[in-house]
Amino acid sequence: MTELGTAGDLPVSALVADPARIKPDASLLEVADALVESDVGALVVGEGDRPAGIVSERDLIRAIARRRLVDGSTAMDVATKQLVWCDATATVAEVAAEMGEHYIRHVLVEEDGRFIGVVSARDLLGVYAAGDVDTEA
């Protein structure tokens, strides 16, 4: 049976897709190119199962403002390394509160201890803009 629930009740696992990734040693120009090509606001840094960091448009702009574009800085040099995680069962409302508490726009999502993707403030906004959602009872 399907019932109508509020947007905030939706589990974030319903929003997660494979994240765009970049190698830790990528140049900042490669970061900018990858952000544009992938049409995302952040890239997961690292090649293994667990991300080493996340580099966002905001991180890139800060690096450019600090003239790091010309000093050979890499994705890992400017990436956020203090990552905020949530479980795939967390609701949109819970993750939105976490984003607000930490003043961030991206939260990494794990399921059974395994990294499955990133949820962004833009993703959450889309859910809230849509209003009520169908949820499985």
DAZI-V985437 format. One record per residue. N is the residue number from 0. SS is DSSP state (@ for helix, = for strand, . for the rest). NEAR is the number of other ideal C-beta (glycine too) atoms within 12 Angstrom. D_LAST is the distance of its C-alpha to the last C-alpha in Angstrom with 2 decimals. Layout:
n	ss	near	d_last
N	SS	NEAR	D_LAST
N	SS	NEAR	D_LAST
This chain:
n	ss	near	d_last
0	.	7	5.82
1	=	10	5.78
2	=	12	6.29
3	=	15	9.23
4	=	22	9.57
5	.	18	12.95
6	@	28	14.73
7	@	23	15.46
8	@	26	11.93
9	.	34	11.95
10	=	28	13.12
11	@	39	16.73
12	@	24	16.48
13	@	29	15.29
14	.	33	18.70
15	.	32	21.03
16	.	18	23.66
17	.	13	26.84
18	.	30	29.04
19	.	29	32.57
20	=	31	35.07
21	=	38	38.72
22	.	23	41.31
23	.	27	42.58
24	.	19	46.11
25	.	31	45.31
26	=	26	47.56
27	@	35	46.31
28	@	21	47.25
29	@	25	45.02
30	@	43	42.19
31	@	25	42.80
32	@	18	42.97
33	@	29	39.71
34	@	29	37.86
35	@	16	39.22
36	@	13	38.74
37	@	23	35.12
38	.	14	34.43
39	.	29	32.69
40	.	28	33.52
41	=	40	33.71
42	=	41	34.55
43	=	42	33.76
44	=	38	37.14
45	.	26	37.81
46	.	17	37.78
47	.	14	36.20
48	.	13	32.75
49	.	19	32.72
50	.	38	33.80
51	.	28	37.09
52	=	33	36.40
53	=	44	35.08
54	=	47	37.50
55	=	34	36.51
56	@	29	38.40
57	@	24	39.25
58	@	35	40.74
59	@	37	42.76
60	@	19	44.13
61	@	20	45.18
62	@	30	46.93
63	@	20	48.75
64	@	13	49.83
65	.	16	51.25
66	.	12	53.14
67	@	23	51.29
68	@	22	51.11
69	@	12	54.70
70	.	14	54.86
71	.	16	53.05
72	.	27	49.80
73	=	27	46.88
74	@	41	43.12
75	@	28	42.90
76	@	27	45.64
77	@	36	43.66
78	.	35	40.08
79	=	33	37.97
80	.	20	37.90
81	.	13	36.01
82	.	28	32.54
83	.	26	29.38
84	=	28	26.42
85	=	36	22.74
86	=	24	20.19
87	.	28	17.77
88	.	20	14.87
89	.	31	16.58
90	=	29	15.14
91	@	38	17.23
92	@	23	18.44
93	@	24	19.58
94	@	43	21.41
95	@	32	22.95
96	@	18	24.29
97	@	28	25.70
98	@	28	27.41
99	@	16	28.91
100	@	13	30.14
101	@	19	31.89
102	.	12	32.97
103	.	30	31.63
104	.	28	29.95
105	=	42	28.57
106	=	40	26.50
107	=	38	26.42
108	=	38	23.18
109	=	26	23.19
110	=	19	20.99
111	.	11	22.39
112	.	12	25.59
113	=	18	26.04
114	=	28	26.55
115	=	30	24.25
116	=	31	25.19
117	=	44	25.73
118	=	44	23.74
119	=	36	26.04
120	@	29	26.30
121	@	22	26.59
122	@	33	23.19
123	@	35	21.64
124	@	19	23.75
125	@	19	22.47
126	@	30	18.86
127	@	23	20.11
128	@	13	22.43
129	@	19	19.72
130	.	14	18.02
131	.	17	14.50
132	=	25	12.16
133	=	17	9.31
134	=	20	6.30
135	=	13	3.80
136	.	9	0.00
